[in-house]
């Protein structure tokens, strides 16, 4: 029987344990397998792994590639080895998640392999990168635009930005997804002393571009009779920004560290009265989408990315004092908090349910799947390579110029073009 084939590259692999792209790769792969696709996901192995290994995980074909380095160099090594193996395997279709090593995708183009690239956010604008790293990312964004057969943007502003590089017909906008958070017991909150308490949450990497310092300072301006729970790994010994954030916090701000337990996170989100989101750069942020799915009232940094995702029912701040005003208004008026929560749920249901997002991806992949490239195979036949098959039993682990529309054009104009 003819089977639709897809290989997914660009993530560390599945099961998800690292970030948004890994979660998305897992959700899409499982969804497509249930729909009759043969899906291969490339996974980064450990530095002590000697040879490439393959297995089946919940119906998904995993190819686990060893690397000899750690860190960014190890990621680049893994990406290059993945691309070479894709060319050897010659799947009907490839989905590349991210453009950080898009230069390697030229090898796919030269070999006539159809490659769709999810272009992620504007990575080269992030303050955390050094100058030479930003240049590398900027160049690879350009290369990804040229070498990808089709580009996927997760936000209309990202699509408009990409349209300054390629024709708009080469771009499809599909947002990130999340699951709705239903009724969840409050029991996990006891560990943080939050039972019976009003509280808000911040879930973000502690970096300047995520406005964590501004948020913590705004919340700490006055007594709130509520708590602010700030998740993330803070190192006051070696990071000056982390020290600033911790020093600015009042006694009502809690820093429980990074929390990876999903049941704990769901409970924390579901019972939060509000979610504070300070991200300034990027497209559709997974944490913001998850806050909408939990029905949290949202107070977000005022930019084109957050306004589209959170919708008109959220409140937005451009500076610390404005954030303070919104927090006070929300905590002081239950009707306002309730209306904002309902608006978050409506926005989520209308745009960010996984079932809708994954269906959009399948429709796009189908359009680009060359019927003649579909091969008669089955998952078992695809894994008929005993020298590479192992029972891995993996464990889940914990300035552009002014022609850039993100700088020069309004959200309304972007929405009208969507």
LOLOPA-328706 format. One line per 10 residues: number of its first residue (from 1); for each residue x, y, z of C-alpha. Coordinates in pm, 1 decimal, decimal comma, always signed. Layout:
NUM) X Y Z  ...
***
This chain:
1) +0,0 +0,0 +0,0  +122,8 +349,4 -81,0  +222,3 +530,9 +236,9  +276,5 +903,5 +279,3  +627,2 +969,3 +408,0  +759,6 +1258,5 +615,6  +1094,0 +1312,9 +787,4  +1120,4 +1576,6 +1061,3  +1457,7 +1737,1 +1132,9  +1576,3 +2038,3 +1331,3
11) +1479,4 +1933,4 +1686,1  +1662,7 +1736,7 +1951,3  +1403,8 +1465,5 +1908,3  +1115,5 +1291,8 +2076,3  +977,4 +1225,6 +2331,4  +977,2 +1598,3 +2401,8  +1197,8 +1719,2 +2683,5  +1355,7 +2045,5 +2569,5  +1117,6 +2303,1 +2427,1  +838,5 +2409,9 +2197,8
21) +972,5 +2258,2 +1875,9  +1024,2 +1919,1 +2040,1  +670,4 +1926,6 +2177,0  +537,1 +2022,1 +1836,1  +738,7 +1749,7 +1659,8  +599,1 +1491,1 +1900,2  +239,6 +1606,8 +1859,4  +259,6 +1626,6 +1479,7  +435,1 +1291,2 +1443,2  +182,0 +1107,1 +1659,9
31) -108,0 +1279,2 +1483,6  +18,0 +1188,3 +1136,1  +94,7 +828,1 +1232,7  -265,4 +792,1 +1346,6  -366,4 +931,2 +1007,4  -169,7 +663,4 +822,7  +158,9 +843,2 +756,5  +505,6 +694,0 +793,2  +687,8 +956,3 +1001,5  +1058,9 +962,6 +1080,2
41) +1194,2 +1196,4 +1348,2  +1568,1 +1256,1 +1377,8  +1686,7 +1258,9 +1740,2  +2016,6 +1374,8 +1886,3  +2199,2 +1098,6 +2069,9  +2445,7 +1118,4 +2354,2  +2815,3 +1191,8 +2305,6  +2900,6 +840,0 +2427,8  +2675,8 +676,2 +2166,3  +2891,0 +504,8 +1904,5
51) +2663,5 +438,7 +1608,7  +2334,2 +552,8 +1461,9  +2040,8 +357,6 +1599,9  +1675,6 +327,0 +1504,1  +1358,7 +223,3 +1679,7  +982,9 +269,2 +1684,7  +833,6 +494,8 +1951,6  +452,7 +493,7 +1964,0  +444,2 +419,8 +1593,0  +699,7 +686,1 +1500,4
61) +1026,5 +583,1 +1333,9  +1312,9 +741,7 +1528,4  +1667,1 +773,0 +1394,4  +1902,8 +853,7 +1681,3  +2230,4 +1004,5 +1563,2  +2537,5 +1024,8 +1787,6  +2744,5 +1341,7 +1817,8  +3099,7 +1387,1 +1937,0  +3053,8 +1737,6 +2076,1  +2824,6 +1909,0 +2323,8
71) +2656,7 +2248,4 +2307,4  +2607,8 +2447,5 +1987,5  +2878,2 +2259,8 +1796,8  +2711,2 +1931,5 +1884,6  +2379,3 +2064,7 +1756,0  +2541,0 +2169,2 +1427,5  +2706,6 +1828,8 +1394,0  +2372,4 +1658,6 +1456,2  +2190,7 +1877,6 +1203,3  +2448,9 +1807,2 +932,6
81) +2444,4 +1431,3 +995,6  +2063,3 +1438,8 +987,5  +2060,4 +1613,8 +650,7  +2307,9 +1364,5 +506,1  +2098,9 +1072,2 +629,8  +1782,0 +1228,4 +486,7  +1948,6 +1244,2 +145,0  +2044,2 +878,7 +180,0  +1691,3 +779,1 +286,1  +1523,1 +1004,7 +25,3
91) +1182,1 +1053,0 +191,6  +898,3 +1203,6 -6,6  +888,6 +1512,6 +212,3  +1096,0 +1684,6 +482,0  +981,4 +1927,1 +751,1  +1265,4 +2132,9 +900,9  +1188,9 +2303,1 +1231,8  +1391,5 +2622,2 +1262,9  +1649,1 +2787,2 +1040,2  +1954,9 +2799,5 +1268,2
101) +2147,0 +2568,6 +1033,6  +1950,1 +2633,8 +715,3  +2277,1 +2641,1 +519,8  +2276,4 +2261,5 +545,6  +1934,5 +2252,1 +377,2  +2097,4 +2353,8 +49,3  +2211,2 +1990,5 +31,6  +1846,8 +1880,4 +33,6  +1764,0 +2128,5 -242,5  +2056,2 +2011,1 -457,0
111) +1932,6 +1654,6 -422,9  +1576,3 +1740,0 -523,9  +1416,2 +1666,4 -185,8  +1109,4 +1875,9 -104,8  +1170,9 +2061,8 +220,4  +922,6 +2276,4 +413,0  +1083,0 +2500,2 +676,8  +914,4 +2637,3 +987,5  +1097,4 +2968,8 +1016,5  +1052,0 +3010,9 +1392,8
121) +1089,8 +3367,1 +1525,5  +1339,1 +3644,1 +1459,4  +1622,5 +3464,9 +1635,4  +1889,3 +3703,5 +1508,2  +1721,0 +3991,0 +1694,3  +1751,6 +3831,6 +2035,2  +1975,3 +4022,4 +2273,3  +2117,8 +3706,4 +2426,5  +2321,4 +3624,8 +2115,1  +2669,2 +3764,3 +2059,9
131) +2729,2 +3970,2 +1746,1  +2885,5 +3687,6 +1543,0  +2603,0 +3454,4 +1648,0  +2343,2 +3706,6 +1533,0  +2520,0 +3736,7 +1197,0  +2513,5 +3357,2 +1162,1  +2140,7 +3347,1 +1236,7  +2064,5 +3637,5 +1002,0  +2250,5 +3467,0 +717,1  +2075,3 +3137,2 +783,2
141) +1734,9 +3304,0 +785,7  +1811,8 +3433,8 +436,0  +1938,1 +3094,9 +321,6  +1630,1 +2922,9 +463,8  +1406,3 +3158,3 +267,6  +1589,3 +3074,5 -53,7  +1640,5 +2698,8 -11,8  +1310,6 +2595,3 +144,4  +1046,7 +2482,1 -104,0  +785,8 +2641,2 +120,9
151) +803,8 +2845,5 +441,8  +581,1 +2821,6 +748,7  +534,0 +3119,5 +980,1  +368,1 +3081,5 +1319,2  +248,6 +3443,9 +1328,0  +119,6 +3690,8 +1065,4  +395,6 +3937,7 +1156,9  +658,0 +3671,4 +1087,2  +486,6 +3597,7 +755,4  +495,3 +3966,7 +664,5
161) +863,9 +3982,8 +754,6  +941,7 +3677,8 +539,2  +748,6 +3836,4 +252,5  +1027,1 +4096,7 +228,9  +1258,2 +3806,8 +132,9  +1037,0 +3582,4 -82,9  +703,3 +3603,4 -259,6  +405,1 +3576,3 -27,7  +268,6 +3268,4 -206,4  +567,7 +3076,3 -71,5
171) +454,7 +3137,1 +289,2  +179,5 +2976,0 +497,0  +85,6 +3097,4 +844,9  +3,4 +2827,1 +1101,2  +30,1 +2911,4 +1473,8  +161,1 +2701,0 +1758,6  -93,0 +2491,0 +1948,6  -173,0 +2382,0 +2301,9  -419,2 +2173,9 +2500,1  -691,1 +2332,8 +2706,1
181) -635,6 +2293,7 +3080,5  -955,1 +2167,0 +3239,6  -1038,2 +2111,1 +3603,7  -721,2 +2027,5 +3795,4  -685,8 +1965,5 +4168,7  -509,6 +2231,7 +4372,8  -312,6 +1973,0 +4572,9  +22,2 +2032,0 +4393,4  +9,2 +2398,4 +4498,2  +67,6 +2302,9 +4861,6
191) +435,8 +2253,7 +4782,5  +462,5 +2628,5 +4716,9  +231,6 +2734,5 +4997,8  -26,3 +2860,4 +4748,0  -336,5 +2673,2 +4866,1  -614,0 +2926,4 +4912,4  -391,8 +3206,8 +4780,1  -443,0 +3448,8 +4492,3  -142,8 +3444,9 +4263,2  -11,0 +3519,5 +3917,6
201) +265,3 +3347,1 +3723,6  +557,7 +3424,7 +3495,4  +705,3 +3144,3 +3284,4  +1004,5 +3267,8 +3086,1  +1378,2 +3235,6 +3051,0  +1530,7 +3497,5 +3282,5  +1667,6 +3720,9 +3007,6  +1634,9 +4098,7 +2951,8  +1431,2 +4060,3 +2632,0  +1161,7 +3879,1 +2832,1
211) +1106,1 +4181,2 +3061,3  +1130,1 +3974,3 +3379,0  +1297,0 +4257,5 +3572,1  +1028,5 +4507,8 +3468,7  +750,6 +4266,2 +3565,3  +897,4 +4178,5 +3905,3  +969,1 +4545,0 +3981,1  +616,2 +4648,7 +3880,4  +456,3 +4379,9 +4095,9  +680,3 +4470,1 +4390,7
221) +590,8 +4841,3 +4387,6  +317,7 +4790,8 +4646,0  +165,4 +4530,0 +4875,0  -61,8 +4308,8 +4663,1  -201,4 +4058,8 +4912,7  -127,6 +3809,4 +4638,0  +175,0 +3614,0 +4520,4  +373,6 +3626,0 +4197,3  +531,0 +3291,6 +4104,9  +829,5 +3335,4 +3872,4
231) +946,0 +3008,6 +3717,5  +1294,7 +2966,3 +3578,4  +1649,1 +2889,4 +3681,6  +1810,4 +3187,0 +3856,2  +2181,3 +3192,6 +3939,2  +2265,4 +3491,2 +4156,3  +2631,9 +3393,0 +4176,8  +2726,9 +3415,3 +3809,9  +2452,7 +3615,8 +3636,3  +2418,7 +3991,0 +3696,8
241) +2070,8 +4009,8 +3542,9  +1947,0 +3732,8 +3769,8  +2083,3 +3921,7 +4070,4  +1892,3 +4232,9 +3960,8  +1565,6 +4041,6 +3932,8  +1605,6 +3875,5 +4271,7  +1700,7 +4204,6 +4437,5  +1395,7 +4382,3 +4292,3  +1149,4 +4125,6 +4428,9  +928,4 +4188,7 +4729,6
251) +845,0 +3918,2 +4982,2  +533,0 +3839,5 +4777,7  +739,2 +3713,3 +4481,7  +830,7 +3343,5 +4479,4  +1115,8 +3186,2 +4280,4  +1059,9 +2807,9 +4294,7  +1310,0 +2741,0 +4014,7  +1245,3 +2551,0 +3694,1  +951,1 +2309,1 +3716,1  +932,5 +2025,7 +3462,3
261) +651,7 +1818,2 +3613,2  +363,0 +1865,7 +3370,4  +88,6 +1786,4 +3622,9  +234,9 +2047,0 +3857,4  +254,1 +2303,7 +3575,9  -105,7 +2239,3 +3470,1  -227,0 +2293,4 +3825,9  -13,9 +2605,9 +3861,3  -150,3 +2750,0 +3537,5  -511,2 +2650,6 +3592,1
271) -545,1 +2813,0 +3933,4  -344,3 +3127,9 +3857,0  -550,2 +3445,7 +3854,1  -332,2 +3601,5 +3585,9  -31,2 +3540,4 +3363,0  +236,4 +3804,1 +3301,3  +415,1 +3776,0 +2966,6  +711,4 +3999,6 +2889,2  +849,6 +3853,6 +2565,6  +945,2 +4124,2 +2317,2
281) +1078,7 +3919,2 +2024,1  +932,8 +3620,7 +1844,8  +620,1 +3487,4 +1684,8  +354,3 +3277,3 +1855,8  +503,2 +3204,2 +2197,1  +411,5 +2858,1 +2335,8  +394,0 +2976,1 +2696,7  +148,5 +3252,5 +2607,2  -67,5 +3008,9 +2410,3  -67,0 +2769,7 +2706,9
291) -176,4 +3054,6 +2935,1  -472,2 +3118,3 +2705,0  -551,6 +2746,0 +2714,4  -557,9 +2761,2 +3094,0  -799,4 +3054,3 +3085,8  -554,9 +3292,2 +3253,7  -616,3 +3665,4 +3240,2  -318,2 +3794,0 +3040,6  -106,3 +4104,4 +3094,6  +156,8 +4114,5 +2819,4
301) +430,7 +4335,5 +2682,2  +287,8 +4560,8 +2411,9  +417,4 +4444,3 +2074,7  +276,3 +4314,9 +1749,5  +348,3 +3952,7 +1841,4  +170,3 +3948,6 +2176,7  -125,4 +4159,6 +2062,0  -216,7 +3912,4 +1789,6  -174,0 +3603,5 +2008,8  -342,5 +3729,4 +2326,2
311) -618,1 +3918,6 +2145,3  -818,6 +4225,4 +2247,5  -926,5 +4081,2 +2582,2  -574,8 +4105,4 +2726,6  -403,2 +4408,9 +2878,7  -70,1 +4536,5 +2747,7  +216,6 +4734,6 +2896,6  +502,0 +4922,8 +2735,2  +677,4 +5020,9 +3057,5  +696,1 +4924,8 +3422,4
321) +442,0 +5176,7 +3556,7  +181,5 +5059,9 +3306,3  +234,0 +4699,4 +3414,1  +179,6 +4807,9 +3775,6  -149,5 +4978,0 +3681,8  -282,2 +4668,0 +3504,3  -190,2 +4437,7 +3793,7  -366,0 +4666,4 +4041,4  -677,3 +4690,4 +3823,2  -699,9 +4314,9 +3780,0
331) -647,3 +4229,8 +4147,2  -889,2 +4501,1 +4256,4  -1181,2 +4406,1 +4033,3  -1303,9 +4043,8 +4014,9  -1530,6 +4129,4 +3720,9  -1233,1 +4252,5 +3517,9  -1035,6 +3938,8 +3600,7  -1330,5 +3718,2 +3505,9  -1386,6 +3897,4 +3173,6  -1016,8 +3873,2 +3084,3
341) -1015,6 +3502,4 +3167,4  -1317,1 +3440,3 +2944,4  -1153,8 +3639,1 +2663,3  -841,4 +3421,1 +2690,0  -1047,5 +3104,1 +2660,2  -1235,9 +3238,6 +2357,6  -912,4 +3341,0 +2186,1  -759,9 +3000,2 +2251,1  -1059,9 +2806,3 +2123,5  -1071,1 +3016,8 +1809,0
351) -708,9 +2978,2 +1701,1  -478,6 +2754,7 +1903,2  -633,0 +2411,5 +1964,9  -388,1 +2136,7 +1868,7  -646,7 +1955,1 +1659,8  -688,3 +2260,3 +1436,6  -316,2 +2336,6 +1414,8  -220,1 +1978,6 +1327,2  -496,2 +1950,9 +1067,0  -361,4 +2265,7 +899,5
361) -13,3 +2112,7 +889,7  -139,8 +1790,3 +736,0  -328,9 +1981,7 +468,2  -14,4 +2179,9 +382,5  +205,0 +1869,3 +376,2  -45,3 +1692,5 +152,6  -34,8 +1977,7 -96,1  +342,8 +1949,1 -123,9  +362,3 +1574,4 -130,0  +459,8 +1453,8 -474,4
371) +236,8 +1156,2 -549,7  +508,2 +994,6 -757,1  +746,6 +1011,6 -459,7  +521,3 +803,3 -236,4  +678,9 +465,9 -193,5  +518,4 +129,9 -117,5  +641,0 +58,9 +232,6  +534,7 -9,6 +586,8  +688,3 +92,2 +914,4  +822,9 -258,5 +964,6
381) +977,6 -260,1 +615,4  +1128,4 +81,9 +674,7  +1302,0 -56,4 +981,6  +1438,9 -365,2 +808,0  +1794,1 -253,6 +887,9  +1905,7 -478,7 +1176,0  +2249,6 -320,1 +1190,2  +2090,0 +9,5 +1302,4  +1783,2 -104,5 +1494,6  +1807,5 -97,5 +1873,5
391) +1553,2 -106,2 +2152,2  +1642,4 +235,2 +2286,5  +1347,8 +259,9 +2529,4  +1402,3 +635,5 +2565,2  +1306,1 +807,6 +2887,3  +1123,8 +1140,5 +2884,3  +1357,4 +1409,8 +3018,1  +1325,1 +1641,0 +3220,7  +1830,5 +4605,7 +1231,5  +1682,9 +4536,1 +940,8
401) +1603,0 +4868,7 +765,5  +1262,0 +5032,7 +794,5  +1127,4 +4820,6 +509,3  +1079,1 +4544,6 +766,6  +702,0 +4533,6 +828,7  +747,2 +4443,5 +1193,5  +908,1 +4782,1 +1249,4  +721,9 +4992,5 +999,1  +366,1 +4863,7 +981,2  +75,0 +4833,5 +1217,4
411) -90,4 +4518,4 +1345,1  -408,4 +4613,8 +1161,2  -224,7 +4614,4 +829,1  -77,7 +4274,6 +907,1  -417,9 +4136,2 +1000,8  -571,1 +4266,4 +677,9  -306,6 +4082,9 +477,5  -341,0 +3757,7 +669,1
***
